[in-house]
Amino acid sequence: VAGLVPLRARGDGLLPVPGWRDEYEWTGFIPFEALPREYNPEAGLIVTANNRLVGDDYPYHITHEWAPDYRLDRITALLATKGPISLEDSRIVQLDVRSELAAALVPHILHAAGTVGAHAVRTPGMEAALEELRRWDFEMTANTVAGTIVHVFYNQLLAHVLADELGADDLDLYRGDSRSHL
């Protein structure tokens, strides 16, 4: 980690606080020597993609918002078999749009769709959506229909999983529907 990560007297930066009160002031920064680091790793490369950098035993708070390891795993896979990494290798990583989350999720969607009882109504639109998923290469290009299907499915899945924990108002906030809170 390069940069200054604040230490807070109170709070952790997740929610707004009354910044005019001294009890919420920054008290300093994580000491440079204590910042997460890796030097000359055995694998021969260092890969980060907003993923969790520290374990539960790390004594300082960095963030609540760690990304899952899907992108980290993809970058590692793209570079793991390389010797010295070239400019072209870097270009390939930067322009890569394959979604490992989608690659993990789509087989489960297709399996669930295939195990739906005979009493379920399958519309032509549902069949077309499933066919898009079956043919998809998991590339999240600008015009991918399957990518849109997976994105909507994933957001709906999370909303349904979280609904009983959040309640209606907070679920609306999660979905980005702030109209009910104006």
C-alpha positions as CSV (number, residue, x, y, z in Angstrom):
1,V,0.0,0.0,0.0
2,A,1.4,3.4,-1.0
3,G,0.0,6.4,0.7
4,L,-1.4,7.6,4.0
5,V,-4.1,5.6,5.7
6,P,-5.7,7.6,8.5
7,L,-6.1,6.5,12.1
8,R,-9.3,7.7,13.6
9,A,-10.1,8.6,17.2
10,R,-13.6,7.2,16.6
11,G,-15.5,5.7,13.7
12,D,-14.0,3.9,10.8
13,G,-14.9,6.1,7.8
14,L,-17.8,3.9,6.7
15,L,-20.5,6.4,7.6
16,P,-20.5,10.2,7.8
17,V,-19.8,11.6,11.3
18,P,-20.0,15.1,12.7
19,G,-16.7,16.3,11.4
20,W,-16.8,19.5,13.5
21,R,-16.4,17.5,16.7
22,D,-12.9,16.7,17.9
23,E,-13.8,13.2,18.9
24,Y,-13.9,12.2,15.2
25,E,-10.5,13.7,14.3
26,W,-7.8,11.8,12.7
27,T,-5.1,11.0,15.2
28,G,-2.4,10.2,12.7
29,F,-1.7,7.6,10.0
30,I,-0.8,3.9,9.9
31,P,2.9,3.9,10.3
32,F,4.7,3.3,7.0
33,E,6.5,0.3,8.4
34,A,3.1,-1.3,9.3
35,L,1.5,-0.8,5.9
36,P,0.7,-4.1,4.0
37,R,3.7,-5.0,1.8
38,E,5.2,-7.8,-0.1
39,Y,8.8,-8.1,-1.2
40,N,10.2,-10.5,-3.7
41,P,7.4,-13.1,-3.4
42,E,8.1,-16.7,-4.3
43,A,5.6,-16.6,-7.2
44,G,7.7,-13.9,-8.8
45,L,4.9,-11.3,-9.1
46,I,2.7,-9.2,-7.0
47,V,-0.9,-8.9,-8.0
48,T,-3.6,-6.7,-6.4
49,A,-7.1,-5.9,-7.6
50,N,-8.7,-4.1,-4.7
51,N,-8.8,-7.5,-2.9
52,R,-8.2,-8.0,0.8
53,L,-4.6,-7.4,1.5
54,V,-4.5,-8.2,5.2
55,G,-5.7,-10.9,7.6
56,D,-8.1,-10.6,10.5
57,D,-5.1,-10.2,12.8
58,Y,-3.9,-7.0,11.1
59,P,-4.0,-4.3,13.9
60,Y,-5.2,-1.4,11.8
61,H,-8.4,-0.6,9.9
62,I,-7.9,0.0,6.2
63,T,-11.4,-0.4,4.7
64,H,-14.6,-2.4,4.8
65,E,-14.7,-2.5,1.0
66,W,-12.5,-5.3,-0.2
67,A,-13.3,-6.7,-3.7
68,P,-13.7,-10.4,-4.1
69,D,-10.8,-12.3,-5.5
70,Y,-12.2,-13.0,-8.9
71,R,-10.2,-10.2,-10.7
72,L,-7.1,-11.1,-8.6
73,D,-7.4,-14.7,-9.7
74,R,-7.9,-13.7,-13.4
75,I,-4.8,-11.4,-13.4
76,T,-2.8,-14.1,-11.7
77,A,-3.9,-16.7,-14.2
78,L,-3.0,-14.4,-17.1
79,L,0.5,-13.7,-15.8
80,A,1.4,-16.9,-13.8
81,T,2.8,-18.8,-16.8
82,K,4.9,-15.9,-18.1
83,G,8.6,-15.3,-17.6
84,P,9.5,-11.7,-17.5
85,I,6.3,-9.7,-18.1
86,S,6.3,-7.7,-21.3
87,L,4.5,-4.5,-22.3
88,E,2.2,-6.7,-24.4
89,D,1.4,-8.9,-21.3
90,S,0.5,-5.7,-19.4
91,R,-1.7,-4.5,-22.3
92,I,-3.5,-7.9,-22.3
93,V,-4.2,-7.7,-18.6
94,Q,-5.4,-4.1,-18.8
95,L,-7.8,-4.8,-21.7
96,D,-9.1,-8.1,-20.3
97,V,-12.8,-8.1,-19.8
98,R,-13.5,-11.8,-18.8
99,S,-15.6,-12.0,-15.7
100,E,-14.5,-14.9,-13.4
101,L,-17.6,-14.1,-11.2
102,A,-19.8,-14.8,-14.2
103,A,-17.9,-17.9,-15.1
104,A,-18.5,-19.2,-11.5
105,L,-22.1,-18.1,-11.4
106,V,-23.5,-19.1,-14.8
107,P,-23.2,-22.9,-14.4
108,H,-25.3,-22.5,-11.2
109,I,-27.9,-20.4,-13.0
110,L,-28.1,-23.0,-15.8
111,H,-28.3,-25.9,-13.4
112,A,-31.1,-24.2,-11.4
113,A,-33.0,-23.4,-14.6
114,G,-32.6,-27.1,-15.6
115,T,-33.9,-28.4,-12.3
116,V,-37.0,-26.2,-12.2
117,G,-40.1,-28.4,-11.9
118,A,-42.3,-29.2,-14.9
119,H,-45.0,-26.9,-13.4
120,A,-42.8,-23.8,-13.9
121,V,-43.7,-21.5,-16.8
122,R,-40.8,-21.0,-19.2
123,T,-41.4,-18.1,-21.4
124,P,-39.7,-17.6,-24.8
125,G,-37.8,-14.7,-23.2
126,M,-36.5,-16.9,-20.4
127,E,-35.4,-19.5,-23.0
128,A,-33.7,-16.9,-25.0
129,A,-31.9,-15.6,-21.9
130,L,-30.8,-19.1,-21.0
131,E,-29.5,-19.7,-24.5
132,E,-27.5,-16.4,-24.3
133,L,-25.9,-17.7,-21.1
134,R,-25.1,-21.1,-22.6
135,R,-23.3,-19.6,-25.6
136,W,-21.5,-16.9,-23.6
137,D,-17.7,-16.7,-23.3
138,F,-17.9,-14.6,-20.1
139,E,-16.5,-11.6,-21.8
140,M,-18.1,-8.4,-20.4
141,T,-18.0,-6.4,-23.6
142,A,-20.1,-3.3,-24.1
143,N,-22.8,-5.1,-26.0
144,T,-23.0,-8.4,-24.2
145,V,-26.6,-9.5,-23.5
146,A,-25.5,-12.4,-21.3
147,G,-23.4,-10.0,-19.2
148,T,-26.4,-7.8,-18.6
149,I,-28.5,-10.9,-17.6
150,V,-25.8,-12.0,-15.1
151,H,-25.5,-8.5,-13.7
152,V,-29.2,-8.2,-13.1
153,F,-29.5,-11.7,-11.8
154,Y,-26.6,-11.2,-9.3
155,N,-28.1,-7.9,-8.0
156,Q,-31.5,-9.6,-7.6
157,L,-29.9,-12.6,-5.9
158,L,-28.1,-10.3,-3.4
159,A,-31.2,-8.3,-2.8
160,H,-33.3,-11.5,-2.0
161,V,-30.6,-12.9,0.2
162,L,-30.3,-9.6,2.1
163,A,-34.0,-8.7,2.2
164,D,-34.9,-10.2,5.5
165,E,-31.8,-8.7,7.2
166,L,-32.2,-5.2,5.8
167,G,-35.9,-4.6,5.7
168,A,-37.8,-2.7,3.0
169,D,-36.3,0.8,3.4
170,D,-32.7,-0.4,3.6
171,L,-33.3,-2.8,0.7
172,D,-34.5,0.1,-1.4
173,L,-31.3,2.0,-0.4
174,Y,-29.2,-1.1,-1.4
175,R,-30.9,-1.2,-4.7
176,G,-30.2,2.5,-5.2
177,D,-33.9,3.5,-5.0
178,S,-33.7,6.6,-2.9
179,R,-37.0,7.9,-4.1
180,S,-38.8,6.6,-1.0
181,H,-36.4,8.6,1.2
182,L,-36.8,12.0,-0.4
